[in-house]
Amino acid sequence: MEVRGKVALVTGGGAGIGRAVAVKLAREGASVVVTDVDEQAGDGTVREIDSGVGRAALFRADVTSEADARGMITFAEEEFGGLDVLVNNAGGVSEPYFPDGEPGHWGRAIDLNLRGVMLGIHFGVRAMERRGGGAIVNVSSVGGIGFGPYDKPEYGAAKAGVVRLTASLATLKRRMGVRVNCVCPGLVDTPASRRERARMTPEEQEGLPPVPLRPEEIADAVLMLVEDETMAGRVMIWREGEPWQLVPPSSLY
Ligand SMILES: NC(=O)c1ccc[n+]([C@@H]2O[C@H](COP(=O)([O-])OP(=O)(O)OC[C@H]3O[C@@H](n4cnc5c(N)ncnc54)[C@H](O)[C@@H]3O)[C@@H](O)[C@H]2O)c1
């Protein structure tokens, strides 16, 4: 898909990976709806894009809210005439991790990292169908891949859900002309990961990879998944310090 002239929407576009993705898509010529629960953060991205990068508009949306998810898609259609690209990026998790927190606490992590993605796709594909197709990229995590122990179980489970959801939706390309793919990054240098690092003991920090990925690298990966028409239901894994790889669709694990 040629991004120039298309309409894109990025959730959690106010900071980190979402901000880099929004700026990248705008630089490539898309009109970008930046959505974020933090209006000020979202506004910062819109200002950056407005300062000569391209065209953007802000819509405050909490991806865990059905009304907001519906509203952000409607906004894209009203503001820029439709929706061609959706990047479900908003996500994250906070302590205490499952099972130490209350159900309301870990439930919010599931809502943010899995249900929010599903709400975006639910309303997004309807708008894309009206345009004859589109591309969706979900931001999962390497935390959602594998069969070993993991220190943030609710986050890992939700991100694993996003991976399975993405692969399950490969058939949407045939049914609706909508390609759904996802990227699973390792450690990325963002406000969220910097906050987490600041809470770690020096010993824990020593265990971190020396060079994390940059948000701009993930933005490049997202762009590739949007542009390459052969990509549908594909899962990209990108661990820091390694080249990215696409999981073969026939893979058992
Ligand atoms: N940073 C990493 O190391 C890393 C690694 C793997 C995956 N990820 C994933 O990448 C995505 C982006 O992470 P990041 O590190 O850039 O995060 P970040 O916290 O730096 O930025 C996330 C943005 O999303 C917004 N947001 C939070 N909750 C929201 C909600 N309910 N609705 C709408 N917006 C919301 C925040 O306000 C913020 O602007 C997340 O899905 C995260 O799980 C991050």
The ligand as a MOL file (V3000), in Angstrom:
LIG
                    3D

  0  0  0     0  0            999 V3000
M  V30 BEGIN CTAB
M  V30 COUNTS 44 48 0 0 0
M  V30 BEGIN ATOM
M  V30 1 N 8.9210 0.2180 25.4020 0
M  V30 2 C 9.1510 -1.0660 25.2710 0
M  V30 3 O 10.2160 -1.5750 25.6540 0
M  V30 4 C 8.1030 -1.9600 24.6430 0
M  V30 5 C 8.4610 -3.2690 24.2900 0
M  V30 6 C 7.5260 -4.0940 23.6900 0
M  V30 7 C 6.2550 -3.6260 23.4440 0
M  V30 8 N 5.9090 -2.3590 23.7890 0 CHG=1
M  V30 9 C 4.5470 -1.9220 23.4970 0
M  V30 10 O 4.6130 -0.7910 22.6590 0
M  V30 11 C 3.4720 0.0270 22.8820 0
M  V30 12 C 3.9110 1.4500 23.1820 0
M  V30 13 O 4.7460 1.4160 24.3260 0
M  V30 14 P 5.6790 2.6370 24.7430 0
M  V30 15 O 6.8280 2.0540 25.4580 0
M  V30 16 O 5.8760 3.5350 23.5910 0 CHG=-1
M  V30 17 O 4.7030 3.3200 25.8370 0
M  V30 18 P 4.6980 4.8040 26.4450 0
M  V30 19 O 4.0300 4.6680 27.7880 0
M  V30 20 O 6.0290 5.4200 26.3580 0
M  V30 21 O 3.6650 5.5540 25.4870 0
M  V30 22 C 2.3550 5.0440 25.3960 0
M  V30 23 C 1.3580 6.1190 25.0690 0
M  V30 24 O 0.0610 5.4820 25.1320 0
M  V30 25 C -0.8140 6.2910 25.8860 0
M  V30 26 N -1.8360 5.4810 26.5330 0
M  V30 27 C -1.7220 4.7720 27.6800 0
M  V30 28 N -2.9080 4.1940 27.9850 0
M  V30 29 C -3.7730 4.5490 27.0020 0
M  V30 30 C -5.1380 4.2820 26.7630 0
M  V30 31 N -5.8650 3.5530 27.6270 0
M  V30 32 N -5.7110 4.7750 25.6580 0
M  V30 33 C -4.9850 5.5540 24.7950 0
M  V30 34 N -3.7020 5.8550 24.9810 0
M  V30 35 C -3.0920 5.3560 26.0690 0
M  V30 36 C 0.0680 7.0200 26.8830 0
M  V30 37 O -0.5740 8.2090 27.3430 0
M  V30 38 C 1.3250 7.2720 26.0750 0
M  V30 39 O 1.2590 8.5100 25.4020 0
M  V30 40 C 2.6940 -0.6330 24.0190 0
M  V30 41 O 1.6660 -1.4370 23.4810 0
M  V30 42 C 3.7420 -1.4850 24.6990 0
M  V30 43 O 3.1740 -2.5660 25.3760 0
M  V30 44 C 6.8100 -1.5020 24.3730 0
M  V30 END ATOM
M  V30 BEGIN BOND
M  V30 1 1 1 2
M  V30 2 2 2 3
M  V30 3 1 2 4
M  V30 4 1 4 5
M  V30 5 2 4 44
M  V30 6 2 5 6
M  V30 7 1 6 7
M  V30 8 2 7 8
M  V30 9 1 8 9
M  V30 10 1 8 44
M  V30 11 1 9 10
M  V30 12 1 9 42
M  V30 13 1 10 11
M  V30 14 1 11 12
M  V30 15 1 11 40
M  V30 16 1 12 13
M  V30 17 1 13 14
M  V30 18 2 14 15
M  V30 19 1 14 16
M  V30 20 1 14 17
M  V30 21 1 17 18
M  V30 22 2 18 19
M  V30 23 1 18 20
M  V30 24 1 18 21
M  V30 25 1 21 22
M  V30 26 1 22 23
M  V30 27 1 23 24
M  V30 28 1 23 38
M  V30 29 1 24 25
M  V30 30 1 25 26
M  V30 31 1 25 36
M  V30 32 1 26 27
M  V30 33 1 26 35
M  V30 34 2 27 28
M  V30 35 1 28 29
M  V30 36 1 29 30
M  V30 37 2 29 35
M  V30 38 1 30 31
M  V30 39 2 30 32
M  V30 40 1 32 33
M  V30 41 2 33 34
M  V30 42 1 34 35
M  V30 43 1 36 37
M  V30 44 1 36 38
M  V30 45 1 38 39
M  V30 46 1 40 41
M  V30 47 1 40 42
M  V30 48 1 42 43
M  V30 END BOND
M  V30 END CTAB
M  END
